[in-house]
Amino acid sequence: MATSFASVSFIPSPASASWCFLMLEYLDEFATLAWYLVADGKLVEDTFARTMAKLDITAFESSIPSLAYTQARDVLITEAIAVLSDARREDDDNGSFQPCSIGSLPDRPRLAFMLRLIIRSSEAEVAKFLGVSSFEVQGLVKHAVDRLSIAPPIFAATGCYDA
């Protein structure tokens, strides 16, 4: 997915050093999470830049480490969804969006599927991130599973049968 919108530039303030250290400590986990959600290297970079900009204006609670981790994770998920939405809106405006594979899903069902079944977020968390009800989360996940269930295997589409 190509994007041309301007990247968020982030120059950390001295006060954000704690957030930077936390993000570095969990870099592999957060990078994997961002990749699962946006599935594009440039969008992962934009997600991290926007996450750090948002955390820069958020108080760091060092007395409860799990709270800081949860805050950073929630901001990362929220910003990944926003980055993906911005990129999709730009692609729709340019008429350039083309599904990259047979099994590609619309954003909301894919995000619900990834957050609920891969990342193992609760229905309530997924509902909060996507701005929908828990019942709608169930429907989005079901839609994703149904679409993935009827998609032919990748090797069938490419003519590669050696497994």
C-alpha positions, 0 to 999 in steps of 0.5 A, a space after each residue: 500500500 503506497 502512501 504519500 501523506 506526510 509522515 509525522 515528525 517526532 522530536 522527543 522531549 526530555 520528558 519523554 525519555 521514559 516512554 522511549 525506554 519503555 518502547 525500546 524495551 518492548 520494541 519487538 512486541 510493539 513492532 509485531 503488533 503494529 505490523 499485524 495491524 497495518 501490514 505495511 512497513 511505511 505505515 508501521 513507521 508512521 504508527 510508531 511516530 504518531 504513537 511517540 508523539 501522543 505518548 510525549 504529551 502523556 504523563 508517564 506513571 513509573 510507580 505502576 509499570 504495567 499501567 505504563 505498558 498498557 497505556 503505550 500498547 493502547 496508544 499504539 493500537 489506536 494510532 495504528 487504526 488511525 494511520 490505516 484509516 488515513 492511508 485507506 482514505 487516501 487510497 480511496 480518494 486516488 482510486 488506487 486501492 487494489 486488494 493485494 491477495 485473494 484473501 484480503 479483508 476489509 479493514 474493520 473485519 481484519 482488525 477485529 480478527 487480528 486483535 481478537 484472535 491473534 493478539 488475544 484482546 478481549 471483545 470489550 478492548 476490540 470494541 473500544 479500539 474500533 468504536 463498535 459494540 461487542 456484538 459488532 466485534 463478534 460479527 466482524 470476526 465472523 465475517 473475517 473467518 467466513 471470508 478466509 474460509 472460502 478463499 482458495 489456498 494461495 498455491 491454487 491461485 499461483 499455480 504452485 502445487 509443490 508443498 
